[in-house]
Amino acid sequence: MFNHIINAAARLQGHANHTPVMTSSTLNKLVGADIYLKCENFQKIGAFKFRGAFNSISKLTPLEKSKGVITYSSGNHGQAVALVGKMLKIETTIVMPKNAPATKLAATKSYGAIVVEYDPLTENREDIALHIQKTQGSTMIPPFDHLDVIAGQGTAALELFDQAGSLDMLLIPCGGGGLLSGSAIAAKGKNPGCSVIGVEPELADDACKSFKTGILHRVQNPDTIADGTRTASLGKITFPLILEYVDDMITVSEKDIIHAVQFLFFRMKLVVEPSGALGLAGLLSKTIVPEGKVGIILSGGNIDAATMGIILKS
């Protein structure tokens, strides 16, 4: 699987942004370790999701491309698929919840995608997408449970190791597990001794429960500010990969998440969405004791003005 990530990195060359790695002496002193922040908020569409979307869609055959692609997403993956579709001249259909952040809905539509909105309290997004797929004959590009998507996401960690050098610990946000599983594989490929830790909200702790018990758990429509982690559960592919490559899973409170977003904004001048700040939240809350040289993937920066306003005033 590590070779798949290497190949994905080559495929993304010249298409994905080579996102920067930021450091802060204030942060280092605060936590007592050297911290390297991989800023995927500067990736195309403002999140790591572009990596997996481009890697998977670019591999489709001409016939598959001619029939279009479809996906379901709370926002970032939908934007990524829509942008890749625009770049490669492929028709895209995105099933998105009505309560998705306004900025994510608007951006997805601006890339030319057909957006099908649904009520997450009464409807199932996978069922809606599958029905449309059967009608159109399009290719499904799921948000995380797909080997090419996972390989693409893993290039974020691969890139971080190339930029910062070998890491002793890597902290990664977890929703459906695509970024976490891909990055864990990349990290272990670069340094088998690197401790990989997944971080998710306490209110959306399905992955943590699944990791600790070895049994797949679900949390339906969790009411967390970290909207990118509202996926009900890990996938059939990501779950076993996480069990194999990830060393630990922890959770953070809503207060911890807000504090991390505030720190990034006020102290580092970085706009990071709540889901993207989970790794730093684990560190600042002291839930994680840093070891040696620590990498953190800031997974995205797509946050609407209303939510950011609430966070900054908290």
Secondary structure as UniProt FT lines:
FT   HELIX           2..12
FT   TURN            13..15
FT   STRAND          21..22
FT   HELIX           25..31
FT   STRAND          34..39
FT   HELIX           40..42
FT   HELIX           44..46
FT   HELIX           49..57
FT   TURN            58..59
FT   HELIX           62..66
FT   STRAND          69..72
FT   HELIX           76..88
FT   STRAND          92..97
FT   TURN            98..99
FT   HELIX           102..110
FT   TURN            111..112
FT   STRAND          114..118
FT   TURN            120..122
FT   HELIX           125..136
FT   STRAND          139..140
FT   HELIX           147..164
FT   STRAND          169..173
FT   HELIX           178..190
FT   TURN            192..193
FT   STRAND          195..201
FT   HELIX           202..204
FT   HELIX           206..213
FT   HELIX           227..229
FT   TURN            236..237
FT   HELIX           238..245
FT   STRAND          248..252
FT   HELIX           254..268
FT   HELIX           274..277
FT   HELIX           278..284
FT   TURN            285..286
FT   STRAND          293..298
FT   HELIX           305..313
//
